[in-house]
Amino acid sequence: MVATDGHRLAYIEQRVDVKDYAGEKRTLIPRKTLVELHTLLAVCPEDDFLFAEDETNLFFGLGRRVLTARELAGVFPNYRDVLPNSNDKVAVLNQGELATSILRVAQFGEDHGSSVTFHLQKNELTVKANSEEGESQDTLSTLYELEPLTVKFNSQYLLQFLKAVGETDQIKLALKDARSAGEIIPMVDSATDTECQYRYIVMPLR
């Protein structure tokens, strides 16, 4: 599953058992439909999930419930060209500590707290924000030995990702430079979770 708004992109690949289907199918699903599906799945997590379609509509079955939606027309962007493959400046951070740090610092950011600056240097990440009303910064420990790097992000984009990954203990922040897209990946235990890949790509602020 892939979603993008032009400023960020979320990509998840999950291996699941699919019955009675062969081949490949790509479908554009409206965001509102996905929100409704999320609600239904929370109510009926144990039921089989059924999917069908005709020329214009999508049908999602869950237990005794059926959700119908109109399929979106058009062609989805070539997202594979956006996925970074050379972000070699990597920091591993605690998910909860990073979220708390951004929340604490972003209130002093420009545009009502929408921007924060990351300064990555040896063994630490400094989160900064400033505006006419004041400034704030917080420092987190991380294993990092490469050259210093400074990059600015939309704080809300980062917080929404950190909320979406839930109780993941650690995340990996991979950067290339101040102008290229950054990537955040939840760290998983490869011994217990080998079937899921989640990547979140976010463009920096200029």
N, C-alpha and C positions, 0 to 999 in steps of 0.2 A: 504494500500500500504506500502511495506517495501523495503528498499534498504540498502545495507551494502558493505563496502570494506574491512572488517576485522579489521579496526581501529575505525570505528564509524558506527552507525546504525540510520536511520531515520524511524519512524513508524507513520503513520497517519490512523486514522479510521474515516470515514465520512459516516453518514447515508444519503442515497439518495433514491429517488423513482426509482425502476427498473421495467420496463414493459416487459411482455411476457417472463419471465424467472423464473424457479423454481429450487431449489437445490443449489449446491455449485460448483464453478469452480475456480481453482488456475492456474495462467498463469505467465510464466516468460517472461517479455517484455524487449527487448534490450534498453539500455540507449538512444541510438541515436533515437530510435522510440519515446520515451517519450519527447525528446527535440522537435521533429517535431510536436508531438501532442500539446505541449504547445504553439507552434507558431500558429497552426491552431485554437486552442481554443481562443487565443487572437484576431484573426480575426473574428471569428464567435461565439461569446459567447452565443448567444441566440438560436442557432440551437440545435435540439435534437442530442444526441451523441449515435451512434449505434456501437455495437461490435459483431463480428462474427468470426468464425474460421473453418479451416478444419484440416486435419491431421498434417500439417506442417506450416501453415501460419495463420497470424492474420489479421483481416480486421477492420479498424476503419472508420466509416462514420460520416461526419459532414457537414450538408447541402448537397451541390452537390459534395463535395469532398470525396474521398476515399483514405485512406492511407493503404498500404499493407506492412507487415513485416513478417519475418520468426520468428517463435517462438523459443526461446532458449531451448535447451535440458538440462537435468540434474535435480537435486533436490536442492531447495533453503535451506540454513542452517536453523536449528531449532532456529529461532530468539527469540522465547518466553523464552528460557533458558537464553538469554542475557539481557532481560529487568529486571532492578534492582527492588527489592521489599523491600530493607532494607536500603535505603539511607535516614537516619534520620537527617542529618545536612543540613538544608535548609536555603537559603538566597533568598530574593526577591529583584530584581534589576531592574533599568530602562534600557530598551533595548538599547536606543540610547546612554546613558551615558556609558554603558559597552562597546559597540562597539567603541566609540570614545576613551575610555581609552586603550583598547587593541591596537588600531591602533597607538596611541601615544607612548605606551611603547614598543611594539614589535620590533620597528626598532633597538633597542639595544640588541635584543635577539640573542642567538646562532643560527647557521645555517641560516643566512640571515633572522632573525626575525621570525623563525618558532615556537619558544617556548616562553611561558610566564608562570610565576608562580603565582598562587592564594594563598594568605594567608588570611584565614578567621578567624576573632576574634570578640570579643564583639562589635556588632553594626557597623562593618566595614569590607570591603573587600579590601585588598591591592593587586594591580596588579603589578608584578615586572618582569624585564628582565635585563640580563647583559651578556656581552661578553668582549673580549679583547679590543674592541673599546670604551666601556663605559657601563653605567647602567642607568636605569630609573625606576621610580615607580609612581603609582597613587593610590589614596584612594577613595573609594566610600562608602557612607552610606548605611546600611542595618540593618534590625531588625534581630539580631542573639544573642543568649544567651548561646550557648553551648561551649564546649572546643575548643581551637584554632586548626586549621587544615591547612596544607600546601600541595598543589598538583600542578603539572606542566602539562600543556596541549599544544598541537599544536595550535598556534594562528590562523592559517588559517582555521582549522576545526571549531573553535568557530565563526570566522567572517562570514564564509559561512552560518552557521545556523542563525546568527543574521540578515544577509541580507535576508535570505529566509522567515523569519517570518514577514518581512515588518514593518508595522507601529504599531505593538503591543507595548503598553506602558510599560508593565512589563513582566519579565520572572522569572521563579523559578529555581534556581540552587540547585540541591540536590546531596549531596556527602555522602560517607560512610567513606573512608579513602584514603590515598595517593596512594594506589595500585589498588583500585577497580574503575570500570567504573562510571563516573559521568553522571548525567541526567539533561537536560535542557528542560523546558516545558513552552510554552507561557501561560501567564495568560489571561483568557477570562472571560467575563461577563456571569456567569451561567444563568442569566435571559434572555440573548439574543442569546447565542451560546452554546447550550447544545448538538449539534449533531456532534461535531468534537473533536477528541482527537489527539494531536500531541506530540510525545515524541522523543527526540534526545539524543542518547547514545554515549558517546565519551570516549575512553580509555585514561588514563593518560600516560604521558611520564615517563619513569623510570630514 
